[in-house]
Amino acid sequence: MAILSDENRDDVREVFEQMTNEVTAHVFTDGNCEYCEETVELNEELESLSEKYTVEVHDMDSEAAEEWNANKYDQAPVTVITDGEIKGVRYYGIPSGQEFGAYVRDIVAVSTGESGLDDDIKAELAEIDEPVNLKVFVTLTCPHCPQAVETAHKFAIENANFTSEMIEAQEFMELSQDFGVRGVPQVNINDEAGEFTGAQPPQQFLEQVKNAL
């Protein structure tokens, strides 16, 4: 049974028309994963809607998982969206529910290389020359979470020093407990260096990042 409805497919197909460069989704799975099969299915359905979108499925113990550091939390599913240059746009957990729209828009943004951020913010991001890890803890029913996820991923599109991870808090429960997640979206900057809760506008989000560095 298809995951996407006919209406969903039509909407996605229309959005995918904006894609310019080819994008690959590397989906990492393991045998103990509750939502791995659905994550692969969802991506394969998306793959059928654009010749510019390709899905590659890997085991969590594969060389690809080591190469992409997808096994850092020893849990699946993990999806990395890349055009070959942009490598920091990542999803830990199935990108469905409220996150589905963000996922589709992220695919297009990676394809075009256009974050849509203001020039002033792009200039500030360009000055950051050290590694930054952003963990955005979400739930699939949270209406404000996609904004935080997309902002984090826009930073990764603009600056290769950023690795921005959407983490579905209920799927990755142990990790959520480690970081004391009580409300979403919760954003952790370089693990414990900085933390805030809520979907902040890009400029305020960036200020939080800069204050943590």
C-alpha positions as CSV (number, residue, x, y, z in Angstrom):
1,M,0.0,0.0,0.0
2,A,1.4,3.4,-1.0
3,I,2.4,5.8,1.7
4,L,1.6,9.0,-0.4
5,S,-1.9,9.8,-1.6
6,D,-2.5,10.8,-5.2
7,E,-2.9,14.4,-4.0
8,N,0.4,14.2,-2.1
9,R,2.1,12.9,-5.2
10,D,0.7,15.7,-7.4
11,D,1.8,18.3,-4.9
12,V,5.3,16.8,-4.5
13,R,5.7,16.4,-8.3
14,E,4.9,20.1,-8.7
15,V,7.5,21.2,-6.0
16,F,10.1,18.9,-7.5
17,E,9.9,20.8,-10.8
18,Q,12.0,23.4,-9.1
19,M,15.0,21.0,-8.7
20,T,18.0,21.8,-10.8
21,N,20.8,19.4,-9.8
22,E,20.6,15.8,-9.0
23,V,20.1,14.8,-5.3
24,T,20.8,11.5,-3.6
25,A,19.1,10.4,-0.4
26,H,21.4,7.9,1.4
27,V,19.1,6.0,3.7
28,F,20.7,3.9,6.4
29,T,18.8,1.0,8.0
30,D,19.2,-1.9,10.4
31,G,17.3,-5.0,11.3
32,N,16.1,-3.6,14.7
33,C,14.5,-0.4,13.3
34,E,10.8,0.2,13.7
35,Y,10.4,2.8,10.9
36,C,13.2,1.8,8.5
37,E,11.0,0.0,6.0
38,E,8.6,2.9,5.9
39,T,11.4,5.4,5.5
40,V,12.8,3.5,2.5
41,E,9.3,3.2,1.0
42,L,8.6,6.9,1.4
43,N,11.9,7.8,-0.3
44,E,11.3,5.3,-3.1
45,E,7.9,6.8,-3.8
46,L,9.5,10.3,-3.9
47,E,12.2,8.9,-6.3
48,S,9.4,7.9,-8.7
49,L,8.3,11.6,-8.9
50,S,11.5,13.1,-10.2
51,E,14.4,11.9,-12.4
52,K,16.6,14.2,-10.3
53,Y,16.0,12.3,-7.1
54,T,17.8,9.0,-6.3
55,V,17.7,6.8,-3.3
56,E,20.5,4.6,-2.1
57,V,19.8,2.2,0.8
58,H,22.7,1.1,3.1
59,D,23.1,-1.1,6.1
60,M,24.2,0.6,9.3
61,D,27.3,-1.6,9.4
62,S,28.4,-0.7,5.8
63,E,31.3,1.3,4.6
64,A,28.9,4.0,3.5
65,A,27.7,4.4,7.1
66,E,31.2,4.9,8.3
67,E,31.9,7.3,5.4
68,W,28.9,9.5,6.3
69,N,29.2,8.9,10.0
70,A,25.6,7.8,9.9
71,N,26.1,5.3,12.7
72,K,27.2,7.9,15.3
73,Y,24.1,7.2,17.4
74,D,24.0,3.5,16.6
75,Q,20.3,3.7,15.6
76,A,18.3,4.0,12.4
77,P,16.8,5.2,10.2
78,V,19.2,7.9,9.1
79,T,18.8,9.9,5.9
80,V,21.5,12.1,4.4
81,I,20.3,14.4,1.5
82,T,23.2,15.4,-0.7
83,D,24.1,16.8,-4.2
84,G,27.6,15.6,-3.7
85,E,28.8,19.0,-2.3
86,I,26.2,19.7,0.5
87,K,26.6,17.0,3.1
88,G,25.2,18.4,6.4
89,V,21.5,18.0,5.8
90,R,20.4,14.9,7.9
91,Y,17.3,13.3,9.3
92,Y,17.4,10.8,12.2
93,G,14.0,9.2,12.1
94,I,11.2,8.9,9.5
95,P,10.5,12.3,7.8
96,S,6.8,12.1,7.9
97,G,3.9,13.9,9.7
98,Q,4.7,17.6,10.2
99,E,8.2,17.0,8.9
100,F,7.3,15.7,5.5
101,G,6.8,19.2,4.0
102,A,10.2,20.3,5.4
103,Y,11.8,17.1,3.9
104,V,10.5,17.9,0.4
105,R,11.5,21.5,0.6
106,D,15.0,20.5,1.9
107,I,15.4,18.2,-1.2
108,V,14.7,21.1,-3.5
109,A,16.9,23.5,-1.5
110,V,19.9,21.0,-1.7
111,S,19.2,20.6,-5.4
112,T,19.3,24.3,-6.1
113,G,21.8,25.2,-3.5
114,E,19.5,28.1,-2.6
115,S,18.8,28.5,1.2
116,G,16.5,31.5,0.8
117,L,18.3,33.2,3.7
118,D,18.8,37.0,3.7
119,D,22.2,38.2,2.4
120,D,23.2,39.6,5.8
121,I,22.7,36.2,7.4
122,K,24.6,34.4,4.6
123,A,27.5,36.8,5.2
124,E,27.5,36.1,8.9
125,L,27.3,32.3,8.3
126,A,30.3,32.6,5.9
127,E,32.5,33.9,8.7
128,I,32.0,30.7,10.8
129,D,35.1,28.6,10.1
130,E,34.8,25.9,12.7
131,P,32.7,22.7,12.9
132,V,29.1,23.2,14.1
133,N,26.7,20.4,15.0
134,L,23.0,21.3,15.4
135,K,20.6,18.8,16.8
136,V,17.0,19.7,16.4
137,F,14.8,17.4,18.4
138,V,11.3,17.2,17.1
139,T,8.1,15.2,17.2
140,L,6.1,14.4,14.1
141,T,3.0,16.2,15.5
142,C,4.8,19.4,16.4
143,P,3.6,22.3,14.1
144,H,6.5,24.6,14.9
145,C,9.3,22.0,14.5
146,P,9.7,22.1,10.7
147,Q,10.6,25.8,10.9
148,A,13.5,25.0,13.2
149,V,14.6,22.0,11.1
150,E,14.6,24.0,7.9
151,T,16.5,26.8,9.4
152,A,19.2,24.4,10.7
153,H,19.4,22.8,7.3
154,K,19.6,26.1,5.5
155,F,22.7,26.9,7.6
156,A,24.2,23.6,6.4
157,I,23.4,24.5,2.8
158,E,25.2,27.8,3.2
159,N,28.2,26.6,5.2
160,A,29.9,23.2,4.9
161,N,31.1,23.4,8.5
162,F,27.5,22.8,9.7
163,T,26.1,19.4,10.2
164,S,22.4,19.8,11.0
165,E,20.4,16.9,12.3
166,M,16.6,16.6,12.7
167,I,16.2,14.0,15.4
168,E,12.7,12.5,16.0
169,A,12.6,12.5,19.8
170,Q,10.3,9.6,20.3
171,E,12.2,7.3,17.9
172,F,15.5,8.3,19.4
173,M,14.3,8.2,23.0
174,E,17.6,7.4,24.6
175,L,19.3,10.3,22.9
176,S,16.4,12.6,23.9
177,Q,16.8,11.5,27.5
178,D,20.6,12.2,27.3
179,F,19.9,15.7,26.2
180,G,17.0,16.3,28.6
181,V,14.4,16.9,25.9
182,R,11.1,18.1,27.5
183,G,9.7,20.4,24.9
184,V,10.2,20.6,21.1
185,P,11.7,21.9,19.0
186,Q,14.8,21.7,21.2
187,V,18.0,22.8,19.5
188,N,21.4,21.7,20.9
189,I,24.5,23.5,19.5
190,N,27.7,21.4,19.6
191,D,26.1,19.1,22.2
192,E,26.1,21.0,25.5
193,A,27.7,24.3,24.3
194,G,24.3,25.9,23.6
195,E,20.6,25.0,23.9
196,F,17.3,26.7,23.2
197,T,13.7,25.6,22.7
198,G,11.3,27.0,20.1
199,A,11.3,27.9,16.4
200,Q,13.2,31.1,16.3
201,P,13.6,33.3,13.2
202,P,16.9,32.7,11.3
203,Q,18.7,35.8,12.7
204,Q,17.9,34.9,16.3
205,F,18.8,31.2,15.6
206,L,22.1,32.3,14.2
207,E,22.8,34.5,17.3
208,Q,22.2,31.5,19.5
209,V,24.8,29.6,17.4
210,K,27.4,32.4,17.5
211,N,26.9,32.8,21.3
212,A,27.7,29.1,21.8
213,L,30.9,29.1,19.7
